[in-house]
Amino acid sequence: MEFIGREKELKELRSSLNDSKTKAILVYGRRRMGKTTLIKEAIRTIDAVKIIYRGKIQSISKTIEELSSLVTNAAGLGNIPLTSLEALFTLIGSRKERFIIVLDEYQDTKKLDGENADAIIRNAMEDMNDNIKLIFSGSSIRMMEALTKSDNPLYGRFKAQILVDEMDYYDSQKFYDSYSIRDKIITYSIFGGIPWINESINQNLSVEENIKRLFMEEKGLARCYAEDVINVECSSINYATEIFNSIKNGKKHFSEIQSYINHPSIKTQLSRILKNMTEVRLIRKKTPINSNSPKTVFYEICSNVLRFFFAYQDVLNDENAPNIDILYKNYIEHSLNTFVSYRFEDIAKSYFQRLSLSGKRDDIVRIGSYWYDDKAARKNEEFDVALYLSNGTYEIYECKFLKEKATERLIKEEKAKVDHTPLVGVRKFGFISSSGFDSVNDSETILISGEDLFALNQ
């Protein structure tokens, strides 16, 4: 299958592998993000002896024996089960070939011996020849990031540290490029940027059919992935599922989550629990672009797959439902537009991030949302997307996921919020419509269509 996306990660990985000073590289991220596929693509064109060793839960001595046999066989030296890494690295370090050794699922390699395994590898690396490169790859974010901490034996050994996270909307849509703009937005909003899931989307089927097949069927791929993340990642974090449910029900601020769970021990544990969930990329902490007040801090679920799973969990787990077609029609179809509309805001933010990274917008300093006090209504309001620019001003955008084109009347109604509310530092207003615009004559408003969002390389 054609390799899709990951241009930034691929460039960084290849650059590090071709750097003579590089001895080790760290590649990590949750399972099914395509780490091994990325590594294989990065080393595919490099002239070297390449070994990918998948870690096992066993003693480090047993791992060294297996690894040395694998490496010596690949080098044409025959099966030589050495008892130390120093001996292995000395043997292959004396040869002319380059060696790239991938220690895949490294968290399993060190599970039994812990930091002793890290120390053994570090000691062997001290005199390792420049013709040998090590890639440590793993799916436990917490355990892999621990390798970079100052109290770990491998601290300071990694030339590059590459987090392989979910793809953004633009790379994800390459898996279903024959879909319409609207269907691309819906598909990304539900299935997110997980390559393993996106590869399974059948473009010959409608979005509805893919939702039923991958999420609503008992063994659906996306559903099983969400359940696996919950079972594996959340098992060691108290109240993680309750926090997901709190966020899905709109209780996103610290005090709201605390009140929603309403358990005596949550009052003392909540800060630590939220920190742990943030560190492993289950949730993320957000603040508006124009405020640092603790009162405006909120949390959101990182993955679109998990967002969809928790939003429709009761429907997906309804054992008494005889027909998923009826379930979809009665419980998902009518609310799907609302669900997608919130994800559409993230797509818009990713669009501006790509413009900034490509150099097409070199004036963007920060991207987020803009919060303000509506004194007349006595409540806080928010503009979906805001750009803080290098000249100290803001551009704010209203995002609408629409079935029909946005009219001039709709844009004027949204613009009236800006005209009638004192917004500090705001100089420009824009409107982002997924379905484009219908005869809008407004030279002052920045208009961005769904077509524009997916035409970045044009």
C-alpha positions as CSV (number, residue, x, y, z in Angstrom):
1,M,0.0,0.0,0.0
2,E,1.1,3.5,-0.8
3,F,2.7,5.4,2.1
4,I,0.5,8.4,3.0
5,G,1.4,11.5,4.9
6,R,3.9,11.9,7.8
7,E,6.1,14.3,5.7
8,K,7.5,16.0,8.8
9,E,8.2,12.9,10.8
10,L,9.7,11.1,7.7
11,K,12.0,14.1,7.0
12,E,13.2,14.2,10.6
13,L,13.8,10.5,10.9
14,R,15.7,10.3,7.6
15,S,17.8,13.4,8.5
16,S,18.8,11.8,11.9
17,L,19.6,8.5,10.3
18,N,21.9,10.2,7.8
19,D,23.6,12.2,10.6
20,S,27.0,10.6,11.5
21,K,26.6,11.8,15.0
22,T,23.3,10.0,15.6
23,K,23.5,6.8,17.7
24,A,19.9,6.5,18.8
25,I,16.5,7.8,17.8
26,L,13.2,7.5,19.8
27,V,9.9,6.9,17.9
28,Y,6.8,6.5,20.0
29,G,3.1,6.9,20.0
30,R,-0.1,5.0,20.8
31,R,-0.7,1.7,19.1
32,R,-2.0,1.7,15.5
33,M,-0.5,5.1,14.7
34,G,1.8,3.7,12.0
35,K,5.1,3.9,13.9
36,T,6.6,0.7,12.3
37,T,5.3,1.7,8.9
38,L,6.9,5.1,9.2
39,I,10.2,3.5,10.2
40,K,10.1,1.0,7.3
41,E,9.4,3.8,4.9
42,A,12.3,5.9,6.3
43,I,14.9,3.1,6.0
44,R,13.5,1.7,2.7
45,T,15.9,3.6,0.5
46,I,18.9,3.6,2.8
47,D,21.7,1.2,1.9
48,A,22.2,-0.7,5.2
49,V,21.6,-4.0,6.9
50,K,18.2,-3.5,8.5
51,I,16.8,-5.4,11.4
52,I,13.4,-4.9,13.1
53,Y,13.3,-6.8,16.4
54,R,9.9,-6.8,18.2
55,G,10.3,-6.7,21.9
56,K,9.0,-9.5,24.2
57,I,8.3,-9.7,27.9
58,Q,11.4,-11.7,28.8
59,S,14.8,-11.2,30.4
60,I,17.1,-8.8,28.7
61,S,19.7,-11.6,28.4
62,K,17.3,-13.7,26.4
63,T,16.5,-10.6,24.2
64,I,20.3,-10.1,23.6
65,E,20.7,-13.7,22.4
66,E,17.7,-13.4,20.0
67,L,18.7,-10.0,18.7
68,S,22.3,-11.0,18.1
69,S,21.2,-14.1,16.2
70,L,18.9,-12.0,14.1
71,V,21.6,-9.3,13.4
72,T,24.4,-11.8,12.5
73,N,22.1,-13.8,10.2
74,A,21.1,-10.6,8.4
75,A,24.8,-9.7,8.0
76,G,25.5,-13.0,6.4
77,L,27.6,-14.2,9.4
78,G,25.5,-17.1,10.4
79,N,23.6,-17.7,13.6
80,I,25.7,-16.3,16.4
81,P,23.8,-16.0,19.7
82,L,26.1,-13.6,21.6
83,T,25.6,-13.0,25.3
84,S,26.4,-9.3,25.4
85,L,25.5,-6.3,23.3
86,E,29.1,-5.0,23.6
87,A,30.2,-8.2,21.7
88,L,27.5,-7.8,19.1
89,F,28.3,-4.1,18.5
90,T,32.0,-4.8,18.4
91,L,31.5,-7.5,15.8
92,I,29.3,-5.5,13.4
93,G,31.0,-2.3,14.1
94,S,34.2,-3.6,12.5
95,R,32.3,-4.2,9.2
96,K,31.9,-1.8,6.2
97,E,28.1,-2.1,6.1
98,R,25.8,0.3,7.8
99,F,23.4,-1.3,10.4
100,I,20.0,0.0,11.4
101,I,18.6,-1.9,14.3
102,V,15.0,-1.2,15.3
103,L,14.0,-2.2,18.9
104,D,10.2,-2.3,18.3
105,E,7.8,-2.3,21.2
106,Y,10.7,-1.5,23.5
107,Q,8.4,-1.1,26.5
108,D,7.9,-4.9,26.4
109,T,11.7,-5.5,26.2
110,K,12.3,-3.6,29.4
111,K,9.1,-4.7,31.3
112,L,10.9,-7.5,33.3
113,D,14.3,-5.9,34.0
114,G,13.2,-2.2,34.0
115,E,16.0,0.3,34.0
116,N,18.6,-2.4,34.2
117,A,17.7,-3.1,30.6
118,D,18.2,0.6,29.8
119,A,21.6,0.6,31.6
120,I,22.8,-2.5,29.7
121,I,22.0,-0.9,26.3
122,R,23.5,2.4,27.4
123,N,26.8,0.8,28.4
124,A,26.9,-1.0,25.0
125,M,26.3,2.2,23.2
126,E,29.3,4.0,24.8
127,D,31.8,2.6,22.3
128,M,29.4,1.8,19.5
129,N,30.8,2.5,16.0
130,D,29.2,5.2,13.8
131,N,28.0,2.6,11.3
132,I,25.4,1.4,13.8
133,K,22.1,3.3,14.4
134,L,19.5,2.3,17.0
135,I,15.8,3.1,16.7
136,F,13.8,2.6,19.9
137,S,10.1,2.4,19.1
138,G,7.3,1.9,21.5
139,S,3.5,2.3,22.1
140,S,3.5,3.1,25.8
141,I,3.8,6.9,25.8
142,R,4.6,7.1,29.5
143,M,7.3,4.4,29.5
144,M,8.9,5.7,26.3
145,E,9.0,9.4,27.4
146,A,10.5,8.2,30.7
147,L,13.6,7.2,28.7
148,T,14.3,10.9,28.1
149,K,14.2,11.9,31.8
150,S,17.3,12.9,33.6
151,D,17.1,9.9,36.1
152,N,17.0,7.3,33.3
153,P,20.2,5.6,32.1
154,L,19.4,6.4,28.5
155,Y,19.0,10.1,29.2
156,G,20.7,12.3,26.5
157,R,21.3,9.4,24.1
158,F,18.6,10.3,21.6
159,K,19.4,12.5,18.7
160,A,15.8,12.8,17.8
161,Q,12.5,12.2,19.7
162,I,9.6,11.7,17.3
163,L,6.0,11.5,18.6
164,V,3.8,9.7,16.1
165,D,0.4,11.1,16.8
166,E,-2.9,11.1,14.9
167,M,-2.8,12.6,11.4
168,D,-4.6,15.8,10.8
169,Y,-7.6,16.2,8.5
170,Y,-5.6,16.9,5.4
171,D,-3.4,13.8,5.5
172,S,-6.3,11.6,6.7
173,Q,-8.5,12.5,3.7
174,K,-5.9,11.0,1.4
175,F,-7.3,7.6,2.5
176,Y,-10.7,8.5,1.1
177,D,-9.9,11.1,-1.5
178,S,-12.9,10.2,-3.8
179,Y,-15.3,11.4,-1.2
180,S,-17.0,14.8,-1.4
181,I,-15.8,17.7,0.8
182,R,-18.7,17.2,3.1
183,D,-18.2,13.5,3.4
184,K,-14.4,14.0,4.0
185,I,-15.2,16.3,6.9
186,I,-17.7,13.9,8.4
187,T,-15.4,10.9,8.0
188,Y,-12.5,12.7,9.7
189,S,-14.7,14.0,12.5
190,I,-15.7,10.4,13.3
191,F,-12.7,8.2,12.5
192,G,-9.9,10.8,13.2
193,G,-6.3,10.4,12.0
194,I,-5.5,6.8,12.9
195,P,-4.0,5.2,9.7
196,W,-5.0,1.7,10.8
197,I,-8.7,2.7,10.8
198,N,-8.5,5.0,7.8
199,E,-7.1,2.1,5.7
200,S,-10.2,0.2,6.4
201,I,-12.6,2.9,5.2
202,N,-14.3,1.6,2.0
203,Q,-14.8,4.5,-0.4
204,N,-17.3,2.4,-2.4
205,L,-19.6,2.6,0.6
206,S,-21.3,5.7,2.0
207,V,-20.2,7.4,5.2
208,E,-23.3,6.0,6.9
209,E,-22.4,2.4,5.8
210,N,-18.8,2.8,7.0
211,I,-20.1,4.1,10.4
212,K,-22.3,1.0,10.7
213,R,-19.6,-1.4,9.6
214,L,-16.6,0.0,11.6
215,F,-18.4,1.4,14.7
216,M,-21.9,-0.1,15.2
217,E,-21.1,-3.8,14.4
218,E,-20.0,-5.7,17.5
219,K,-16.5,-6.4,16.1
220,G,-16.2,-3.2,14.2
221,L,-12.6,-2.0,13.8
222,A,-13.1,1.5,15.2
223,R,-15.2,0.3,18.0
224,C,-12.7,-2.4,19.0
225,Y,-9.9,0.2,18.9
226,A,-11.8,2.6,21.2
227,E,-12.6,-0.2,23.6
228,D,-8.9,-1.4,23.5
229,V,-7.6,2.1,24.4
230,I,-10.1,2.4,27.3
231,N,-9.2,-1.1,28.6
232,V,-5.4,-0.7,28.2
233,E,-4.7,3.0,28.7
234,C,-7.4,3.8,31.3
235,S,-7.0,0.7,33.4
236,S,-4.3,2.2,35.6
237,I,-5.9,5.7,35.8
238,N,-8.7,6.1,38.4
239,Y,-11.9,7.7,37.2
240,A,-10.7,8.0,33.6
241,T,-13.9,6.7,32.2
242,E,-15.9,9.0,34.4
243,I,-13.9,11.9,33.2
244,F,-14.5,11.0,29.6
245,N,-18.3,10.9,30.4
246,S,-18.1,14.2,32.1
247,I,-16.4,15.9,29.1
248,K,-18.9,14.3,26.6
249,N,-21.7,15.8,28.7
250,G,-20.3,19.3,28.5
251,K,-18.7,19.3,31.9
252,K,-15.2,20.4,30.8
253,H,-13.9,22.7,33.5
254,F,-12.1,21.5,36.6
255,S,-15.0,22.4,39.0
256,E,-17.6,20.9,36.6
257,I,-15.7,17.6,36.3
258,Q,-15.3,17.5,40.1
259,S,-19.0,18.1,40.6
260,Y,-20.0,15.6,37.9
261,I,-18.1,12.7,39.4
262,N,-19.1,13.7,42.9
263,H,-17.0,11.1,44.8
264,P,-15.1,12.1,48.0
265,S,-11.7,11.0,46.8
266,I,-12.0,12.9,43.5
267,K,-11.4,16.2,45.3
268,T,-7.9,15.3,46.2
269,Q,-7.0,13.1,43.2
270,L,-8.5,15.1,40.3
271,S,-5.5,17.3,39.4
272,R,-3.2,14.2,39.3
273,I,-5.7,12.2,37.3
274,L,-6.2,15.0,34.7
275,K,-2.4,15.3,34.5
276,N,-1.9,11.6,33.9
277,M,-4.6,11.5,31.2
278,T,-3.0,14.5,29.5
279,E,0.4,13.0,29.6
280,V,-0.7,9.9,27.7
281,R,-2.7,12.0,25.2
282,L,-6.2,10.8,26.2
283,I,-7.3,14.4,26.9
284,R,-5.8,17.8,26.4
285,K,-5.9,21.0,28.3
286,K,-7.1,24.0,26.5
287,T,-7.2,27.8,27.2
288,P,-8.5,30.6,25.0
289,I,-6.0,32.5,23.0
290,N,-6.7,35.7,24.7
291,S,-6.9,34.7,28.4
292,N,-4.7,33.0,31.0
293,S,-7.3,32.9,33.7
294,P,-7.7,29.5,35.4
295,K,-11.5,30.0,35.1
296,T,-11.2,29.6,31.3
297,V,-9.2,26.4,31.3
298,F,-11.1,23.4,30.0
299,Y,-10.4,19.8,28.9
300,E,-11.3,17.9,25.7
301,I,-10.9,14.4,24.4
302,C,-8.0,14.2,22.0
303,S,-9.2,11.5,19.6
304,N,-12.2,11.8,17.4
305,V,-12.7,8.0,17.6
306,L,-13.0,8.2,21.4
307,R,-15.2,11.3,21.1
308,F,-17.6,9.4,18.9
309,F,-17.5,6.3,21.0
310,F,-18.4,8.1,24.2
311,A,-20.9,10.4,22.5
312,Y,-22.9,7.3,21.3
313,Q,-21.8,4.7,23.8
314,D,-25.3,3.9,25.0
315,V,-26.3,3.3,21.4
316,L,-23.3,1.2,20.6
317,N,-23.8,-1.0,23.7
318,D,-27.5,-1.5,23.3
319,E,-27.8,-5.3,23.4
320,N,-31.6,-5.2,23.0
321,A,-31.5,-3.4,19.6
322,P,-32.4,-5.9,16.8
323,N,-31.2,-3.8,13.9
324,I,-28.3,-1.3,13.6
325,D,-30.1,0.5,10.7
326,I,-32.9,1.5,13.0
327,L,-30.4,2.5,15.7
328,Y,-28.5,4.7,13.3
329,K,-31.7,6.4,12.0
330,N,-33.2,7.0,15.5
331,Y,-30.1,7.9,17.5
332,I,-27.2,9.0,15.3
333,E,-28.5,10.4,12.1
334,H,-30.4,13.4,13.6
335,S,-27.5,14.5,15.9
336,L,-24.5,13.8,13.6
337,N,-24.4,17.3,12.1
338,T,-24.1,18.8,15.6
339,F,-21.3,16.3,16.5
340,V,-19.4,17.1,13.3
341,S,-19.8,20.9,13.7
342,Y,-17.6,20.9,16.8
343,R,-14.9,18.8,15.0
344,F,-15.1,21.2,12.1
345,E,-13.6,23.9,14.3
346,D,-10.5,21.7,14.8
347,I,-10.2,21.2,11.1
348,A,-10.2,25.0,10.6
349,K,-7.4,25.4,13.2
350,S,-5.4,22.7,11.5
351,Y,-5.8,24.5,8.2
352,F,-4.2,27.7,9.6
353,Q,-1.5,25.6,11.2
354,R,-0.6,24.1,7.8
355,L,-0.6,27.6,6.3
356,S,1.8,28.7,8.9
357,L,4.2,25.7,8.6
358,S,4.2,26.1,4.8
359,G,5.2,29.8,5.0
360,K,1.9,30.9,3.3
361,R,1.0,32.7,6.5
362,D,4.2,33.9,8.3
363,D,2.3,36.3,10.6
364,I,0.5,33.7,12.7
365,V,1.9,33.5,16.2
366,R,-0.8,31.5,18.0
367,I,-4.0,29.6,17.0
368,G,-6.9,29.0,19.3
369,S,-10.4,30.3,20.3
370,Y,-11.3,33.8,21.5
371,W,-13.5,34.1,24.6
372,Y,-15.3,37.3,25.6
373,D,-17.9,38.5,28.1
374,D,-21.3,39.2,26.7
375,K,-22.5,41.6,29.3
376,A,-26.0,42.1,27.8
377,A,-26.6,38.3,28.0
378,R,-24.6,38.0,31.2
379,K,-22.6,35.0,29.9
380,N,-19.3,34.1,28.3
381,E,-19.2,33.7,24.5
382,E,-16.6,32.2,22.2
383,F,-15.4,32.6,18.6
384,D,-14.5,29.3,17.2
385,V,-11.1,30.1,15.7
386,A,-8.8,33.0,16.5
387,L,-5.3,33.9,15.2
388,Y,-3.0,36.0,17.2
389,L,-0.8,37.8,14.7
390,S,2.7,39.2,14.9
391,N,1.4,42.8,14.8
392,G,-0.3,42.2,18.1
393,T,-3.9,41.9,16.7
394,Y,-6.4,39.1,16.3
395,E,-8.2,37.6,13.4
396,I,-11.4,35.8,14.5
397,Y,-13.4,33.3,12.5
398,E,-16.9,31.8,12.8
399,C,-17.1,28.2,11.6
400,K,-20.2,26.7,10.2
401,F,-20.7,23.1,9.1
402,L,-23.6,23.5,6.7
403,K,-25.5,21.4,4.1
404,E,-26.2,24.5,2.0
405,K,-24.0,27.4,1.0
406,A,-23.7,30.3,3.5
407,T,-25.7,33.3,2.7
408,E,-24.8,36.9,3.0
409,R,-27.6,37.3,5.6
410,L,-26.0,34.6,7.8
411,I,-22.6,36.2,7.6
412,K,-24.0,39.6,8.5
413,E,-25.7,38.1,11.6
414,E,-22.5,36.5,12.7
415,K,-20.5,39.7,12.0
416,A,-23.0,41.7,14.1
417,K,-21.5,39.9,17.2
418,V,-18.2,41.5,16.5
419,D,-19.7,44.9,15.7
420,H,-21.8,45.1,18.8
421,T,-19.3,43.6,21.3
422,P,-16.1,45.3,22.4
423,L,-13.4,42.7,21.5
424,V,-9.9,43.8,22.5
425,G,-7.4,43.7,19.7
426,V,-9.7,42.2,17.0
427,R,-9.0,43.8,13.6
428,K,-10.3,41.3,11.1
429,F,-13.3,38.9,10.9
430,G,-13.7,35.8,8.8
431,F,-16.3,33.2,8.0
432,I,-15.5,29.5,7.3
433,S,-18.3,27.6,5.6
434,S,-17.9,23.9,4.8
435,S,-20.3,24.2,1.8
436,G,-19.0,27.5,0.4
437,F,-20.9,30.8,-0.1
438,D,-24.0,31.9,-2.0
439,S,-23.6,35.3,-3.8
440,V,-21.8,37.0,-0.9
441,N,-20.7,40.6,-1.6
442,D,-18.6,41.5,1.4
443,S,-15.0,42.7,0.8
444,E,-14.3,43.2,4.5
445,T,-15.0,39.7,5.6
446,I,-12.4,36.9,5.0
447,L,-14.3,34.0,3.3
448,I,-12.9,30.5,3.5
449,S,-14.8,27.5,2.0
450,G,-14.5,23.8,2.5
451,E,-12.9,23.6,-0.9
452,D,-10.2,26.0,0.3
453,L,-9.5,23.8,3.3
454,F,-8.6,20.9,1.1
455,A,-6.8,22.9,-1.6
456,L,-3.6,23.6,0.4
457,N,-1.2,22.5,-2.3
458,Q,-2.8,24.3,-5.1
